[in-house]
Amino acid sequence: MRILKVVFLVLFFSSCVAKNSMQDPYVRHTVQKGETVYSISKKYQVTPFDIYRVNPDAKDGIKENSTLLIPQAVSATSTANDDGDAIITTHKVAKKETLYSLAKQYSVSVADLKEWNPEVAKNGLKIGQDLIVSKEYKTNAGIDHVEVQEVSNTTSLSSHVVKTGETWFSLSRKYNVSVDELKSLNSQFNDGLNIGDTLKVKVQNEIKVTDNLQNKFYVVKPQETMYSLTKQFNVSEDELVKLNPELNLGVKEGMVLKLPNAITVNDSLATVKPKANLLATVDFDTQKELVLFLPFNLAKMQSDSTKTYRNYVENSKFLNITLDFYSGAKVAIDSAKTLGFPVNIRILDIESSKSSSNVARVISRNDFSNVNAVIGPFYNSHAETTAQLLAQYNVPVISPLSKEISKPIPNLFNAVPSQSELNKALLDYLYAKEGNILAIISDKKNSSKEFLQNNHPLVKFPTVNEKGIVTIDAIRSLLVSDKKNFVILDSEKASQVMRVTNNLAKLKEEFDVQLVVFEVYDTFDYEEIKMKNLTDLQMLYPSATMEPTTIEQKVAYDKLFRANKLEPNNFVAKGFDVTFDTLLRICQAESYQETVEKFTTEGVENGFNYVYENGTWLNKKVFIQYYDTDYTIKTAK
């Protein structure tokens, strides 16, 4: 309806122009050096879309001294530089204030402040100066909005012929429906699927972004940034700027942007899964079954007469991990029993090493037809084997500890975010903050440098001197005064970490600087590395775990402590969180997979946001944390 109104107004405006042929409907504007379509649209109080509509070539960029036609009927003033209808807010500059701090205070960009105050760009900021910090233009109603129209999903029935290896579970993933819904459409096959069976399946049409002129335009909404737009529409910054040169001046609310023809909406941004309290919706009436595959390797210990159990516990790191995980899982199981969860739990010992496992034999000797979920084994390859063998029963298998990305197996759920997922989340955070990003990479971390160079062209790399050292002057030359400067340091060399952190601590007196690392290596614990530098620089890093902050998390953390008579480590917490999360999910009216599709959850230290990607389920719940000046670890907002 809104689009029809716009079309009607455009046609009405055209008819009015035709009736008054004596009056030129346009102002002719000669493009000056440095001007953009966006800055010109502000001068005449029209939208960029108005200019593009009558100057189609302008979509490819404008040149100095070229002439643009400006629709006079929607122009509020007769001169291009008249700010008489602008609402202006000023601020008297105080001591220690900077363009960066004022831009944050008034929710504008530094580029805006420089544009509104040309003398600042030339002479710098002065105490007592009256600075224009906001300038808003009145707009013409009706003609200045072009809205994205999304075609709602339409569903049609199609058919699918069952192929070798396909199950209800895999087909539900393929067509993005629940197993129950698929079975209800094909009740005649509820006794089981056979190769060659023809099933009814629902097919959803693709969402498309359109506008009334068969082009793709988008009106920028409040708080949107270049980063959020590129993510939302799956385009690069270069593509957007090429189509919309005015973006060089920054993203502004109300801007009308042209989008590439082959645009697709990023569904992961369009649909954000809520965090659920599954404890409030437990189904106490239906019996469930959970199996844990834990690699105690008891048979191996019993057959080795040269060592006692004590020897194994004292010397086997892998066994200690298993025992820690089990102690956390046991607290979760005891909690579930206390709460009355209707769950039967079996713990099966798995003989496991990096290269071999007896999971196939264990599965063949036990009945898994009514199992609702399996946790384990620990090694990624063995978890893959387990998931493949249990796919016939549609049993979800949760890989609880491995950071590796598994093969595409639709019933395998990776509970630990991979290092690549952690790095991606960190860089996404940095881009969302629209800061200036530098990277100082050890010569032993070539893969990190190549990754950043090939995938993140906005990241800058300081030069090294003849000794291979990044000097303070090399870093200073790439820092900017009007943005936060994120300095990524990827190194395990104590000397390099010490030198860089000392230099950044000095530069923090001149610039807004924050230290960023991909991993908190043991190097950062060396005495030579000043903890005060790390806290003053608020060292930022991605983590699969968080510090307990809520009352519920602290109570659960204390419970782990009392149960184990020691400070819980990451494996104890992981055992509790993965097990209790799985128990909560299988004890719902919906299946484990359906709760995964709908909800994220958080435990004592770990969060779970499973996303189906490239044929398997990945946990994308990453916490961006930092060292605070009070020597605590906090989660960044």
Secondary structure, DSSP 8 states (H G I E B T S, - for coil): -HHHHHHHHHHHHHHHHHH-TTS-SEEEEE--TT--HHHHHHHHT--HHHHHHH-GGGGG---TT-EEEEEGGG-S-SSTT--TTEEEEEEE--TT--HHHHHHHTT--HHHHHHH-HHHHHH---TT-EEEEEEEE---TTTS----EE----EEEEEEE--TT--HHHHHHHTT--HHHHHHHTGGGTT---TT-EEEEEEE----EE-TTSS-EEE--TT--HHHHHHHHT--HHHHHHH-GGGGG---TT-EEE--TT----HHHH----B--GGGG--SSS-EEEEEEE---HHHHHH-TTS-HHHHHHH-HHHHHHHHHHHHHHHHHHHHHHHT--EEEEEEE--B-SS-B-HHHHHHTS--TT--EEE--SSHHHHHHHHHHHGGGT--EEE-S--S---S-TTEEE-S--HHHHHHHHHHHHHHTT-EEEEEE-TT-HHHHHHHHHH-TT-B-----TTS---HHHHHTT--SSS-EEEEEE---HHHHHHHHHHHHHHTTTS-EEEE-SS--GGGGSTTS-HHHHHHTT-EEEESB----SHHHHHHHHHHHHHHTS---HHHHHHHHHHHHHHHHHTSSS-HHHHHHH-BEE-SSBEE-EEEETTEEEE---EEEEE-TTS-EEE--
